[in-house]
């Protein structure tokens, strides 16, 4: 990790200082804040470089003649405002995490983090990640309370602000090639919005029924993890992460929701093993003999696990149950279509150009894989309806959501993943999240 230069200190100081404008969202209102965001985009793109803005550019940006991050920042603020026009405190708090969390993480990390790099990303440090959590959480809390005075009890606002900052800090620490000023605040805002709707719902933690579910869920997940390890479906770390996530789903959403996780596991494992020798000979088989690691479990199961928690703590559980099913249907469709396509796809095409490409290419699709993926999504959706998680009409919602999300995943794979800007776990996480959001949105129709 490089030492903190004067230019980088100036850049990040401005990054943090601009966050102070988030406190103006309350007096400006939606339209005023929107106008300021649009003005900032135009200013940062066309005007700021003319009177000294280039001093904030990094070396690579100077060579290219364009600074992307300076423009992405106000674009992200604009998207936050458009996403939450009636909940401006959510947009402002996410802006606070972006400004204070990300900015201070860079300053503290580069000043004090050279001796404590993160094991999964040596370009980031424990000092910087802790600073992200502390300053991002504090900024989000202050902006929640200031922008929507009286809406949240102080203790509740503090809890959801720091919970959101913790997720954002973890996401920001991942070794991805995309500008984290864009994706991290948007995902954080979505989490914060969901958390904000659980006020008064956490009393369920004292329920004896929840304790009973936890005990049963822990035992069932330990048994499933042992089975998965014995059949070479997961490694040790993947099994442990699976136990935590699976127990969370059983505890908060019940055995019916857990059955969707089990269905996804069975379908995914079977599809991975199907034609494995053929895929191995072609050099496109799942590594480690098909064993899934913790990254795979987190990327595909963390979203439905959160949906399960929100289903139990929110006054409107149906959208979250549909989101849970949509995420699992998407994950099942993605894994099944990919593995079947790699093993038996006769003709594979790159989804962005429709040109023939070799099997296993990022973003490649085949008729055989697509039909198998739809069958997997249909199986998960039908199981969810049979388990009573949602009405029968929800089956179509879940299948359509999976189709939308897996199509998006193929596009992302053919573009961002192929260029090395996102790794496979990041693509899987976005795929799962897209399936969950699509299912929840389509669920408003039923």
C-alpha positions in Angstrom: 0.0 0.0 0.0 1.5 3.3 -1.1 2.1 6.2 1.3 -0.5 9.0 1.4 0.6 11.7 -1.1 -0.3 15.3 -0.9 -2.3 15.1 -4.1 -4.3 12.1 -2.8 -4.9 13.8 0.5 -6.3 16.8 -1.3 -8.5 14.6 -3.5 -9.9 12.7 -0.6 -10.4 15.8 1.5 -12.5 17.3 -1.2 -14.4 14.0 -1.5 -15.2 14.2 2.3 -16.0 17.9 2.2 -18.5 17.6 -0.6 -20.4 15.2 1.7 -21.3 18.2 3.8 -23.7 19.3 1.0 -25.8 16.2 1.9 -27.1 18.1 4.9 -28.7 20.6 2.4 -31.0 17.9 1.1 -33.5 18.6 3.8 -34.0 22.3 3.1 -33.6 21.9 -0.7 -36.2 19.1 -1.0 -36.3 16.6 -3.8 -36.4 19.0 -6.8 -33.8 21.4 -5.4 -31.4 18.5 -4.5 -32.0 17.0 -8.0 -31.1 20.3 -9.7 -27.9 20.5 -7.6 -26.9 17.0 -8.6 -27.4 17.6 -12.3 -25.5 20.9 -12.0 -22.7 19.1 -10.3 -22.4 16.5 -13.0 -22.2 19.2 -15.7 -19.7 21.2 -13.6 -17.4 18.3 -12.8 -17.4 17.1 -16.4 -17.0 20.3 -18.4 -16.2 23.2 -16.1 -14.2 22.1 -13.1 -11.1 20.9 -15.2 -10.9 24.5 -16.7 -10.1 26.2 -13.4 -7.9 23.8 -11.5 -9.9 20.6 -11.2 -7.1 18.7 -13.0 -5.1 19.0 -9.8 -7.4 16.3 -8.3 -6.8 13.9 -11.2 -4.6 10.9 -10.7 -1.7 10.1 -13.1 -3.7 7.6 -15.2 -6.6 10.1 -15.5 -4.2 12.9 -16.7 -2.9 10.6 -19.4 -6.4 9.7 -20.5 -7.5 13.3 -20.4 -10.6 12.4 -18.3 -11.4 11.8 -14.6 -14.2 9.3 -14.3 -14.5 9.3 -10.5 -15.2 13.0 -10.3 -18.2 12.5 -12.5 -19.3 9.2 -11.0 -19.7 10.8 -7.6 -22.5 13.3 -8.5 -24.1 10.7 -10.9 -24.4 8.4 -7.9 -26.0 11.1 -5.8 -28.4 11.7 -8.7 -29.4 8.1 -8.8 -29.9 7.9 -5.0 -32.3 10.9 -5.2 -34.2 9.3 -8.1 -34.4 6.0 -6.3 -35.7 7.5 -3.1 -37.7 10.7 -3.9 -40.0 10.2 -1.0 -37.4 9.0 1.5 -34.7 11.6 1.1 -33.1 10.6 4.4 -32.1 7.3 2.8 -30.5 9.1 -0.2 -28.7 11.5 2.1 -27.5 8.8 4.5 -26.1 6.7 1.6 -24.4 9.9 0.3 -22.9 10.3 3.8 -21.5 6.7 3.7 -20.0 7.5 0.2 -18.5 10.8 1.3 -17.3 10.2 4.9 -16.9 6.4 4.8 -15.1 6.1 1.5 -13.1 9.3 1.9 -11.8 8.7 5.4 -11.1 5.0 4.6 -8.6 6.2 1.9 -7.0 8.8 4.1 -6.7 6.6 7.2 -5.8 3.5 5.2 -3.0 5.1 3.3 -1.7 6.9 6.4 -1.8 4.0 8.8 -2.6 0.8 6.9 0.6 -0.2 5.3 1.4 -2.8 8.0 -2.1 -4.3 8.2 -3.4 -5.2 4.7 -6.6 -7.2 4.3 -6.0 -10.9 3.5 -8.4 -10.9 0.6 -7.2 -7.6 -0.8 -3.8 -6.4 0.0 -4.4 -3.0 -1.6 -6.9 -2.3 1.3 -6.2 -2.4 5.0 -7.9 -3.1 8.3 -7.3 0.5 9.4 -9.0 1.8 6.3 -12.0 -0.6 6.6 -12.5 0.3 10.2 -12.4 4.0 9.3 -15.0 3.3 6.6 -17.3 1.7 9.1 -16.9 4.3 11.8 -17.0 7.5 9.7 -19.6 6.1 7.3 -21.8 4.9 10.1 -21.6 8.2 12.0 -22.3 10.2 8.8 -25.3 8.0 7.9 -26.7 8.3 11.5 -26.4 12.1 11.5 -28.0 12.5 8.1 -30.9 10.1 9.0 -31.7 12.2 12.0 -31.2 15.6 10.4 -33.0 14.9 7.1 -36.0 13.1 8.7 -36.3 14.6 12.2 -38.4 12.5 14.6 -39.0 9.6 12.1 -36.5 7.2 13.8 -35.7 6.6 17.4 -32.1 7.5 18.0 -31.0 3.9 19.0 -32.8 2.4 16.0 -31.2 5.0 13.6 -27.8 4.3 15.1 -28.2 0.5 14.6 -29.3 0.6 11.0 -26.8 3.3 10.1 -23.8 1.3 11.3 -25.2 -2.0 10.0 -25.4 -0.4 6.6 -21.9 1.0 6.9 -20.6 -2.4 7.9 -22.0 -3.9 4.6 -20.6 -1.0 2.6 -17.2 -1.4 4.2 -17.1 -5.1 3.3 -18.2 -4.4 -0.3 -15.7 -1.6 -0.7 -12.9 -3.8 0.4 -13.4 -6.3 -2.4 -10.8 -6.4 -5.1 -13.0 -5.3 -8.0 -12.1 -3.2 -11.0 -15.2 -1.0 -11.1 -15.4 2.4 -9.4 -16.8 1.7 -5.9 -18.2 5.2 -5.8 -21.1 3.8 -7.9 -22.2 0.4 -6.8 -21.5 0.4 -3.1 -23.6 3.4 -2.2 -26.6 2.1 -4.2 -26.5 -1.3 -2.6 -26.0 0.3 0.8 -29.1 2.6 0.2 -31.2 -0.4 -0.7 -30.2 -2.2 2.6 -30.8 0.9 4.6 -34.2 1.4 3.0 -35.2 -2.2 4.0 -33.8 -1.8 7.5 -35.7 1.4 8.0 -38.9 -0.5 7.4 -38.3 -2.9 10.3 -38.8 -0.4 13.1 -40.7 -2.2 15.8 -40.2 -5.6 14.2 -37.2 -6.8 16.0 -39.1 -7.8 19.1 -39.5 -11.1 17.3 -35.9 -11.9 18.5 -37.4 -12.6 21.9 -39.9 -15.1 20.6 -39.6 -18.7 21.8 -40.7 -19.8 18.3 -37.7 -18.1 16.8 -35.4 -19.9 19.3 -37.0 -23.2 18.4 -36.5 -22.5 14.7 -32.9 -21.6 15.3 -32.2 -24.9 17.0 -33.9 -26.9 14.3 -32.3 -24.9 11.5 -28.8 -25.2 12.9 -29.1 -29.0 13.2 -30.6 -29.3 9.7 -28.0 -27.0 8.1 -25.1 -28.8 9.9 -26.4 -32.1 8.5 -26.8 -30.6 5.0 -23.3 -29.1 5.2 -21.8 -32.5 6.2 -23.6 -34.1 3.2 -22.4 -31.4 0.9 -18.9 -31.8 2.0 -19.1 -35.6 1.7 -20.4 -35.4 -1.8 -17.7 -32.8 -2.7 -20.2 -30.1 -3.2 -18.5 -27.6 -1.0 -15.2 -27.1 0.9 -14.9 -26.6 4.6 -15.1 -22.8 4.6 -18.0 -23.0 2.1 -19.8 -25.4 4.4 -19.4 -23.2 7.5 -20.6 -20.1 5.6 -23.5 -22.2 4.3 -24.5 -23.2 7.9 -24.7 -19.6 9.0 -26.7 -18.4 6.0 -29.0 -21.5 5.9 -29.7 -21.3 9.6 -30.6 -17.6 9.2 -33.1 -18.5 6.4 -34.7 -21.3 8.5 -34.8 -19.2 11.6 -36.5 -16.1 10.1 -38.5 -17.6 7.2 -39.1 -21.2 8.2 -38.6 -24.6 6.7 -40.5 -23.7 3.6 -38.0 -21.0 2.7 -35.2 -23.3 3.6 -36.5 -25.9 1.1 -35.7 -23.4 -1.7 -32.1 -23.3 -0.5 -32.1 -27.1 -0.5 -33.6 -27.2 -4.0 -31.0 -24.8 -5.3 -28.2 -26.8 -3.7 -29.4 -30.1 -5.2 -30.0 -28.6 -8.6 -26.7 -26.8 -8.6 -24.7 -29.8 -7.4 -26.3 -32.2 -9.9 -25.8 -29.8 -12.8 -22.1 -29.3 -11.8 -21.5 -33.0 -11.6 -23.4 -33.6 -14.9 -20.9 -34.3 -17.7 -18.0 -33.2 -15.4 -15.4 -35.2 -17.1 -16.4 -33.8 -20.5 -16.1 -30.2 -19.0 -12.8 -31.0 -17.3 -11.3 -32.2 -20.6 -12.4 -29.0 -22.2 -10.9 -27.0 -19.4 -14.2 -25.3 -18.4 -15.2 -27.4 -15.4 -15.8 -25.9 -11.9 -12.5 -25.8 -10.1 -11.6 -28.0 -7.1 -13.7 -30.9 -8.5 -16.9 -28.9 -8.2 -16.4 -27.9 -4.5 -18.0 -24.5 -3.9 -16.1 -22.1 -1.6 -17.3 -19.4 0.8 -17.3 -16.7 -1.9 -19.8 -18.7 -3.9 -22.1 -19.3 -0.9 -22.0 -15.6 0.1 -22.6 -14.3 -3.4 -25.6 -16.6 -4.0 -27.2 -17.0 -0.6 -26.5 -13.7 1.3 -29.3 -11.9 -0.5 -32.0 -14.5 0.2 -30.8 -14.7 3.8 -31.3 -10.9 4.2 -34.7 -11.2 2.5 -35.6 -13.9 5.1 -34.7 -11.5 8.0 -36.7 -8.7 6.4 -39.7 -11.0 5.8 -39.8 -11.7 9.6 -39.3 -8.1 10.8 -41.3 -6.2 8.2 -45.0 -5.6 8.4 -45.2 -6.6 4.7 -43.5 -10.0 4.3 -44.7 -11.0 0.8 -42.3 -8.8 -1.2 -39.4 -10.2 0.7 -40.6 -13.8 0.4 -40.9 -13.3 -3.4 -37.4 -11.7 -3.3 -36.0 -14.7 -1.5 -37.6 -17.1 -4.1 -36.5 -14.9 -6.9 -32.9 -14.9 -5.7 -32.8 -18.7 -5.4 -34.6 -19.2 -8.7 -32.0 -16.9 -10.3 -29.1 -18.7 -8.7 -30.5 -22.1 -9.7 -31.2 -21.0 -13.3 -27.7 -19.4 -13.5 -25.9 -22.5 -12.3 -28.0 -25.0 -14.1 -27.9 -23.2 -17.4 -24.2 -22.6 -17.2 -23.3 -26.2 -16.3 -25.7 -27.8 -18.8 -24.7 -25.4 -21.5 -21.0 -26.2 -20.9 -21.6 -29.9 -21.0 -24.3 -30.3 -23.7 -24.6 -27.0 -25.5 -24.4 -27.7 -29.2 -24.1 -24.0 -30.3 -23.2 -21.2 -27.9 -23.5 -17.5 -28.7 -22.2 -14.4 -27.0 -25.3 -12.6 -25.7 -24.1 -9.1 -26.6 -23.3 -9.9 -30.3 -25.0 -13.3 -31.0 -21.7 -14.5 -32.5 -20.8 -18.1 -32.0 -18.2 -18.6 -29.2 -16.7 -21.6 -27.5 -18.5 -23.2 -24.6 -17.6 -21.7 -21.2 -17.0 -18.2 -22.6 -18.1 -15.5 -20.2 -21.5 -14.3 -21.4 -22.2 -17.3 -23.7 -25.7 -18.8 -23.9 -27.1 -21.9 -25.5 -30.6 -23.2 -26.2 -29.9 -26.3 -24.1 -28.6 -24.3 -21.1 -31.3 -21.7 -21.3 -34.1 -24.3 -21.3 -32.5 -26.2 -18.4 -32.1 -22.9 -16.5 -35.8 -22.1 -17.0 -36.7 -25.5 -15.7 -34.6 -25.0 -12.6 -36.3 -21.6 -12.0 -39.7 -23.2 -12.5 -38.9 -25.9 -10.0 -37.9 -23.4 -7.3 -40.9 -21.2 -8.0 -43.3 -24.1 -7.8 -41.7 -25.3 -4.6 -42.1 -21.9 -3.1 -45.8 -21.8 -3.9 -46.3 -25.3 -2.6 -44.6 -24.4 0.6 -47.1 -21.5 1.1 -44.6 -18.7 0.8 -46.6 -16.9 -1.9 -49.8 -17.5 -4.0 -49.6 -19.6 -7.2 -49.4 -16.5 -9.3 -46.0 -15.9 -7.7 -44.6 -18.8 -9.7 -44.7 -16.8 -12.9 -43.2 -13.8 -11.1 -40.3 -15.8 -9.8 -39.6 -17.5 -13.2 -39.8 -14.1 -15.1 -37.5 -12.5 -12.5 -35.0 -15.3 -12.9 -35.1 -14.9 -16.7 -34.5 -11.2 -16.5 -31.7 -11.6 -14.0 -29.8 -14.4 -15.8 -30.0 -12.4 -19.0 -28.5 -9.5 -17.3 -25.9 -11.7 -15.8 -24.9 -12.9 -19.2 -24.5 -9.3 -20.4 -22.4 -8.4 -17.4 -20.3 -11.6 -17.9 -19.7 -10.7 -21.6 -18.7 -7.1 -20.7 -17.5 -6.3 -17.2 -16.4 -9.8 -16.2 -14.6 -10.5 -19.5 -12.7 -7.2 -19.1 -11.7 -8.2 -15.5 -13.7 -5.4 -13.9 -15.7 -7.8 -11.8 -14.9 -11.4 -10.7 -17.3 -14.3 -10.8 -18.4 -13.9 -7.1 -19.3 -10.2 -7.7 -21.3 -11.2 -10.9 -23.1 -13.9 -8.9 -24.0 -11.4 -6.1 -25.4 -8.9 -8.6 -27.3 -11.7 -10.4 -28.9 -12.8 -7.1 -29.7 -9.2 -6.2 -31.2 -8.5 -9.6 -33.4 -11.6 -9.3 -34.6 -10.6 -5.8 -35.4 -7.0 -6.9 -37.2 -8.1 -10.1 -39.3 -10.6 -8.1 -40.2 -8.0 -5.4 -41.1 -5.4 -8.1 -43.2 -7.9 -10.2 -44.8 -9.1 -7.1 -46.7 -5.8 -6.8 -48.8 -7.1 -9.7 -50.3 -9.9 -7.5 
